[in-house]
Amino acid sequence: MRNPTAAFALFVAWSVVGSVGASASMAQREVDPVTRARQAYNQQQFDEAVTLASAARQTPALANSASLVLARALLERFRRAGDVADVATARQALLSIDPARLVAHETSELHLGTAELLFVDAEYGAAAELFEVALDRAAFVPADQRDHVLEWWAASLDRHAQLVPETERHARYRRLLTRVEQEAARGPASAVVAYWLAAAARGVDDPDRAWSLVVAGWIQAPLISPGASGAARAVALRADLDRLMMDAIIPERARRAAPPSDPIALRVALAAEWAAIKERWQK
């Protein structure tokens, strides 16, 4: 919905003089600091989002909305930097929110913020359930944020799978694989889908498919994240896939080799084969 203030500023610019329109535009930018904080969050500029949301909390009418953006930005920053002080502040901000004072889209953000805090608290099963609810409801997650929520959900289910008995682990990874395959069929390829397809295939004890998915994902990384802005994401995806291959898939394939194969020698051979694949496809 168009902001009435912006519409009025545009009318003045057309009807009077340009300087008045510029003043109105400047006033508009100062009116809604929560929107600017949310934009910074969506652009993954979490330090800026924290700064803007913290300032906006000082205005009573904006406090609930600003607290929501602040909490989520702090939790994202914690995932990157690991400062436990961010978690404590995020928890305080999240618990200070009065849900009755949030608008519809902020209610879904509160749902996601709660799931993110559960993840940070190592309540991975509960976090996965909340993230999955969000993924199942189109109105909960904007299209440009879906991959981000999918990544939280996949990481939650992966962590939970590692904590349950081995007899139950396979079912968790099957659930993960099924969802990510569905996401892969939804539209263009994404780095999140490329990584978790391979990780989930390994989790359901299919190291051969996991190998193939890592190779495909590594080769396609520049296409998944094209352009200068995507270069860093492509590098990060390749690094993640390389770790998955070296730390999990190659050892698993070597371990499963039938006698008289030597697992240690096979592991070395597989690592050399992987290195050769990367070299052939490295620009």
C-alpha positions in Angstrom: 0.0 0.0 0.0 1.3 3.4 -0.9 2.4 5.5 2.1 0.0 8.6 2.3 3.0 10.8 3.3 4.9 9.8 0.2 1.8 10.4 -2.0 1.4 13.9 -0.5 5.1 14.7 -1.0 4.8 13.7 -4.6 1.7 15.9 -5.1 3.6 18.9 -3.5 6.6 18.3 -5.8 4.5 18.4 -8.8 2.3 21.3 -7.7 4.8 23.8 -6.1 8.6 23.6 -6.4 11.2 20.9 -6.3 12.8 22.1 -3.0 9.5 21.5 -1.1 9.3 18.0 -2.6 12.9 17.3 -1.5 12.1 18.4 2.1 9.0 16.2 2.2 11.0 13.3 0.9 13.6 13.8 3.6 10.8 13.9 6.2 9.4 10.7 4.9 12.8 8.9 5.3 12.8 10.0 9.0 9.2 9.1 9.7 9.6 5.3 9.5 12.9 4.0 11.0 11.4 0.6 11.5 10.9 0.2 7.8 14.5 1.2 7.2 15.6 -1.3 9.9 13.6 -4.1 8.3 15.1 -3.2 4.9 18.6 -3.5 6.3 17.7 -6.8 7.9 16.3 -8.1 4.5 19.6 -7.1 2.9 21.5 -9.0 5.6 23.0 -5.8 6.9 22.5 -6.9 10.5 24.7 -4.4 12.2 22.8 -1.5 10.6 19.4 -3.2 11.3 20.4 -3.5 15.0 21.4 0.2 15.2 18.2 1.4 13.5 15.9 -0.8 15.4 17.5 0.1 18.7 17.0 3.7 18.1 13.4 3.1 16.9 12.6 1.3 20.2 12.9 4.6 22.0 9.7 5.8 20.4 6.8 4.1 22.3 4.5 3.8 19.3 7.3 1.9 17.4 8.7 -0.1 20.3 6.9 -3.4 19.5 7.7 -3.4 15.8 11.3 -2.2 16.4 11.8 -4.9 19.1 10.8 -7.6 16.6 13.3 -6.4 14.0 16.0 -6.0 16.6 15.6 -9.5 18.0 15.8 -11.1 14.6 18.8 -9.1 13.5 20.6 -9.9 16.7 19.9 -13.6 16.3 21.3 -13.5 12.8 24.3 -11.7 14.0 24.9 -14.3 16.6 24.8 -17.0 14.0 27.6 -15.2 12.2 29.8 -13.9 15.1 28.8 -16.1 18.1 28.5 -13.2 20.6 26.2 -14.6 23.4 25.4 -11.0 24.4 23.4 -10.7 21.2 21.2 -13.7 22.3 20.5 -12.2 25.7 19.4 -8.9 24.2 17.4 -10.6 21.5 15.5 -12.7 24.1 14.7 -9.5 26.1 13.5 -7.8 23.0 11.4 -10.7 21.8 9.8 -11.2 25.2 9.0 -7.4 25.5 6.7 -7.6 22.4 2.9 -7.3 22.8 1.6 -9.4 20.0 -1.7 -7.5 20.1 0.1 -4.4 18.8 1.6 -6.1 15.8 0.1 -6.0 12.3 -0.5 -9.1 10.3 2.9 -9.5 8.6 4.6 -8.8 11.9 2.8 -11.7 13.5 4.5 -14.0 11.1 7.8 -12.4 11.8 7.2 -13.0 15.5 6.6 -16.7 14.7 9.9 -16.8 12.9 11.7 -14.9 15.6 10.5 -17.4 18.1 11.7 -20.3 16.0 15.1 -18.6 15.6 15.4 -18.2 19.3 14.5 -21.9 19.8 17.3 -22.8 17.4 19.8 -20.8 19.3 18.6 -22.4 22.6 19.3 -25.8 21.0 15.6 -26.7 21.0 16.1 -27.9 17.4 13.0 -30.1 17.2 10.7 -27.4 18.3 12.4 -24.9 16.0 12.1 -27.2 13.0 8.3 -27.5 13.6 7.8 -23.8 13.7 9.9 -23.2 10.6 8.0 -25.9 8.7 4.7 -24.2 9.6 6.0 -21.0 8.1 7.2 -22.8 4.9 3.8 -24.4 4.5 2.0 -21.0 4.7 2.8 -18.8 1.7 1.6 -15.7 3.5 4.2 -16.3 6.3 7.3 -16.0 4.2 7.9 -13.5 1.3 9.3 -15.1 -1.8 12.6 -13.3 -1.5 13.0 -14.6 2.1 12.0 -18.2 1.5 15.5 -19.6 1.0 16.6 -17.9 4.2 13.8 -19.6 6.2 14.5 -22.9 4.4 18.1 -22.7 5.6 17.0 -22.2 9.2 14.6 -25.1 9.0 17.1 -27.5 7.3 19.8 -26.6 9.9 17.3 -27.2 12.7 16.2 -30.6 11.4 19.8 -31.6 10.7 20.9 -30.7 14.3 17.8 -32.5 15.7 18.6 -35.6 13.6 22.1 -35.8 15.1 20.6 -35.8 18.6 18.0 -38.6 18.2 18.8 -42.4 18.3 20.3 -43.8 15.1 17.1 -45.7 14.5 15.2 -42.4 14.2 17.8 -40.4 12.3 17.0 -41.8 8.9 13.4 -40.6 9.1 14.5 -37.0 10.0 16.8 -36.9 6.9 14.2 -38.4 4.7 11.9 -35.6 5.8 14.6 -33.1 5.0 15.3 -34.6 1.6 11.6 -34.7 0.6 11.1 -31.0 1.5 14.3 -29.9 -0.3 13.4 -31.9 -3.4 10.0 -30.1 -3.4 11.7 -26.7 -3.0 14.1 -27.6 -5.9 11.0 -28.2 -8.1 9.5 -24.9 -7.2 11.7 -22.6 -9.3 15.2 -21.5 -10.0 18.1 -23.3 -8.3 19.4 -21.9 -5.0 22.5 -22.3 -3.0 20.5 -23.5 0.0 18.8 -26.2 -2.0 22.0 -27.3 -3.6 23.7 -27.8 -0.3 20.9 -29.5 1.6 20.0 -31.9 -1.2 23.5 -33.3 -0.9 23.6 -33.2 2.9 20.2 -34.9 3.1 21.1 -37.6 0.6 24.1 -38.4 2.7 21.8 -38.4 5.8 19.5 -41.1 4.2 22.6 -43.3 3.6 23.0 -42.6 -0.1 26.6 -41.5 -0.3 26.7 -42.2 -4.1 23.9 -39.8 -4.8 25.4 -37.3 -2.3 28.7 -37.4 -4.2 26.8 -36.7 -7.5 24.9 -33.8 -5.9 28.0 -32.2 -4.5 29.7 -32.4 -7.9 26.7 -30.9 -9.6 26.3 -28.2 -7.0 30.0 -27.3 -7.1 30.0 -27.0 -10.8 26.8 -25.0 -10.9 27.6 -22.6 -8.1 28.5 -19.6 -10.3 25.2 -20.1 -12.2 23.2 -20.4 -9.1 24.6 -17.1 -7.8 25.4 -15.1 -11.0 26.9 -11.6 -11.2 29.2 -9.7 -9.0 26.8 -9.6 -6.0 26.5 -13.4 -6.2 30.2 -14.2 -6.4 30.7 -14.4 -2.6 27.7 -16.7 -2.3 29.1 -19.0 -5.0 32.4 -19.1 -3.1 30.6 -19.9 0.1 28.5 -22.6 -1.5 31.6 -24.3 -3.0 33.4 -24.1 0.4 30.4 -25.7 2.2 30.1 -28.4 -0.4 33.9 -29.1 -0.3 33.7 -29.6 3.5 30.7 -31.9 3.2 32.5 -34.0 0.6 35.8 -34.2 2.4 34.5 -34.6 6.0 31.5 -36.8 5.4 30.8 -38.2 1.9 34.3 -39.4 1.0 34.9 -41.1 4.4 31.5 -42.8 4.1 32.0 -44.1 0.6 35.4 -45.4 1.6 34.1 -47.1 4.7 31.3 -48.8 2.8 33.7 -50.2 0.1 33.5 -54.0 -0.1 36.5 -56.1 0.8 39.2 -56.5 -0.4 39.3 -52.7 -0.9 41.5 -50.8 1.5 39.3 -48.0 3.0 42.3 -45.8 3.6 43.7 -46.1 0.1 40.2 -45.6 -1.3 39.7 -42.5 0.7 42.9 -41.1 -0.7 41.8 -42.1 -4.3 38.4 -40.5 -3.8 39.9 -37.3 -2.5 42.2 -37.2 -5.5 39.3 -37.7 -7.9 37.4 -34.9 -6.2 40.4 -32.6 -6.5 40.7 -33.4 -10.2 37.0 -32.6 -10.7 37.4 -29.2 -9.0 40.5 -28.4 -11.1 38.7 -29.2 -14.4 35.8 -26.9 -13.5 37.7 -24.1 -11.9 37.8 -20.9 -13.9 
